[in-house]
Amino acid sequence: MLDLNELDTDDIPGLSRVKGNELAEAGAVCLESQGHVQGTPLTVRGNANNSYELYWSPVTDQGRRTWNDDEEATEDGAAGIAVLLANREIGYIVVLRSRKGSGFDYWLGGDVLDFKARMEVSGIRNGNDSQVRTRVKQKLRQMDRSNDQKLPAYAVVVEFGRPLAEITKK
């Protein structure tokens, strides 16, 4: 089970409870916009092969109006799912938000300032396998600019139409 409500916690050092709730709501908006219901399976593939039943808080009209920008909702919703998958499939937690221009979104580790890996996230509201693979390749190339960190890098692309998450290690 993968419950977006698990982002409502102070236990993720690089993600405040407030931001976690925002990411969870964005993910819920994306899932419901694709007609998904509680318990819909999320297929995880790439460097991980798994399936999780997805759960979230039902979206209100106010929530839909808040996340009316599809691009922003899709990116933030994908980030929420990726943060949860980082822990379950990669084995690390988000310890710090990366800065713009670094080529990735989050530092992953075991604890605060314990950097073990980089993670770049992208979302697709409704796409096919070719679009997912293309996006993964783009994100892996994008992380080249931070290769001097000499840490593993993970691209996580979430596609909400099926839903699907592809995790690829660089």
C-alpha positions as CSV (number, residue, x, y, z in Angstrom):
1,M,0.0,0.0,0.0
2,L,1.2,3.5,-0.9
3,D,-0.9,6.1,1.0
4,L,-0.3,9.8,0.0
5,N,-1.4,10.7,3.5
6,E,1.9,9.3,4.8
7,L,3.4,12.6,3.6
8,D,1.6,14.3,6.5
9,T,4.5,13.7,8.8
10,D,7.5,15.4,10.4
11,D,9.6,12.3,9.8
12,I,10.9,13.2,6.4
13,P,13.8,15.6,7.1
14,G,13.8,17.3,3.7
15,L,10.0,17.7,3.5
16,S,7.9,19.7,5.9
17,R,4.5,18.4,6.9
18,V,2.9,21.4,5.1
19,K,4.8,20.7,1.8
20,G,4.0,17.0,2.2
21,N,0.3,17.7,2.4
22,E,0.6,19.9,-0.7
23,L,2.3,17.1,-2.7
24,A,-0.3,14.6,-1.5
25,E,-3.2,16.8,-2.5
26,A,-1.6,17.4,-6.0
27,G,-1.2,13.7,-6.4
28,A,-4.8,13.0,-5.4
29,V,-6.0,15.6,-8.0
30,C,-4.0,13.9,-10.7
31,L,-5.2,10.4,-9.8
32,E,-8.8,11.5,-9.6
33,S,-8.6,13.5,-12.9
34,Q,-7.7,10.2,-14.6
35,G,-10.7,8.4,-13.1
36,H,-8.8,6.4,-10.4
37,V,-10.4,5.3,-7.2
38,Q,-8.9,4.3,-3.8
39,G,-6.9,1.0,-4.1
40,T,-5.9,1.6,-7.7
41,P,-2.7,-0.3,-8.4
42,L,0.5,1.7,-9.1
43,T,2.9,-0.3,-11.2
44,V,6.6,0.3,-10.4
45,R,9.2,-0.7,-13.0
46,G,12.7,0.0,-14.0
47,N,15.3,-0.7,-11.3
48,A,12.3,-1.8,-9.1
49,N,9.5,-4.1,-10.1
50,N,6.6,-3.9,-7.7
51,S,3.0,-2.9,-7.3
52,Y,1.2,-0.8,-4.6
53,E,-2.4,-0.1,-4.0
54,L,-2.7,3.7,-3.9
55,Y,-4.7,5.6,-1.3
56,W,-5.3,9.3,-0.8
57,S,-7.7,11.8,0.8
58,P,-10.7,12.6,-1.5
59,V,-10.3,15.8,-3.4
60,T,-12.7,18.7,-2.8
61,D,-13.9,21.2,-5.3
62,Q,-11.6,23.7,-3.5
63,G,-8.7,21.3,-4.0
64,R,-9.4,21.0,-7.7
65,R,-9.5,24.8,-8.0
66,T,-6.3,25.1,-6.1
67,W,-4.5,22.7,-8.5
68,N,-6.1,23.9,-11.7
69,D,-2.6,24.3,-13.3
70,D,-2.2,20.8,-14.7
71,E,1.6,21.1,-15.1
72,E,2.2,22.2,-11.5
73,A,-0.2,19.6,-10.2
74,T,1.4,16.8,-12.2
75,E,4.9,17.7,-11.1
76,D,4.0,18.1,-7.5
77,G,1.9,15.0,-7.5
78,A,4.7,13.0,-9.0
79,A,7.1,14.4,-6.4
80,G,4.8,13.1,-3.6
81,I,4.7,9.6,-5.0
82,A,8.5,9.7,-5.7
83,V,9.2,10.7,-2.1
84,L,7.3,7.7,-0.8
85,L,8.9,5.4,-3.4
86,A,12.4,6.6,-2.5
87,N,12.0,5.1,0.9
88,R,10.3,1.9,-0.2
89,E,12.2,1.1,-3.4
90,I,15.5,3.0,-3.1
91,G,15.9,2.6,0.6
92,Y,16.5,6.3,1.4
93,I,14.5,9.2,2.7
94,V,14.5,12.8,1.3
95,V,16.9,14.8,3.5
96,L,17.1,18.0,1.5
97,R,15.5,19.8,-1.4
98,S,18.1,20.6,-4.0
99,R,18.5,24.1,-5.4
100,K,17.5,25.1,-8.9
101,G,20.2,24.5,-11.5
102,S,21.7,21.4,-9.8
103,G,20.1,19.0,-12.2
104,F,18.1,17.1,-9.6
105,D,15.3,17.7,-7.2
106,Y,16.1,15.9,-3.9
107,W,19.1,14.7,-1.9
108,L,18.4,11.2,-0.5
109,G,20.0,9.7,2.6
110,G,19.6,7.9,5.8
111,D,19.4,11.0,8.0
112,V,19.8,14.8,7.9
113,L,22.9,15.8,5.9
114,D,23.7,12.1,5.2
115,F,23.8,12.4,1.5
116,K,23.7,9.0,-0.3
117,A,22.0,9.7,-3.6
118,R,20.3,12.3,-5.9
119,M,16.8,12.0,-7.2
120,E,15.1,13.8,-10.1
121,V,11.4,13.6,-10.5
122,S,9.0,14.2,-13.4
123,G,5.3,13.6,-13.9
124,I,3.2,12.9,-16.9
125,R,-0.6,13.2,-16.5
126,N,-1.4,10.7,-19.2
127,G,1.2,9.2,-21.5
128,N,2.4,6.1,-23.3
129,D,5.5,3.9,-22.8
130,S,7.5,5.9,-25.3
131,Q,6.9,9.2,-23.6
132,V,7.8,7.7,-20.2
133,R,11.1,6.3,-21.6
134,T,11.9,9.6,-23.3
135,R,11.3,11.5,-20.1
136,V,13.5,9.1,-18.1
137,K,16.4,9.6,-20.6
138,Q,15.9,13.4,-20.4
139,K,16.1,13.3,-16.6
140,L,19.1,11.1,-16.5
141,R,20.9,13.5,-18.9
142,Q,19.8,16.4,-16.8
143,M,21.6,14.9,-13.8
144,D,24.9,14.9,-15.6
145,R,25.5,18.4,-14.4
146,S,25.8,17.1,-10.8
147,N,28.0,14.1,-11.6
148,D,30.8,15.8,-9.6
149,Q,28.9,14.7,-6.5
150,K,30.0,11.1,-7.3
151,L,26.7,9.8,-5.8
152,P,24.1,7.5,-7.4
153,A,21.3,9.3,-9.2
154,Y,17.7,8.1,-9.7
155,A,15.2,9.4,-12.2
156,V,11.6,8.8,-11.1
157,V,8.9,9.4,-13.7
158,V,5.3,9.0,-12.6
159,E,2.6,8.6,-15.2
160,F,-0.9,9.1,-13.7
161,G,-3.0,7.6,-16.5
162,R,-2.3,3.9,-15.7
163,P,-0.7,4.8,-13.0
164,L,2.9,3.9,-13.4
165,A,6.2,4.9,-11.8
166,E,9.5,4.2,-13.5
167,I,12.6,4.3,-11.3
168,T,16.0,4.3,-13.2
169,K,19.4,4.4,-11.5
170,K,22.2,6.3,-13.3
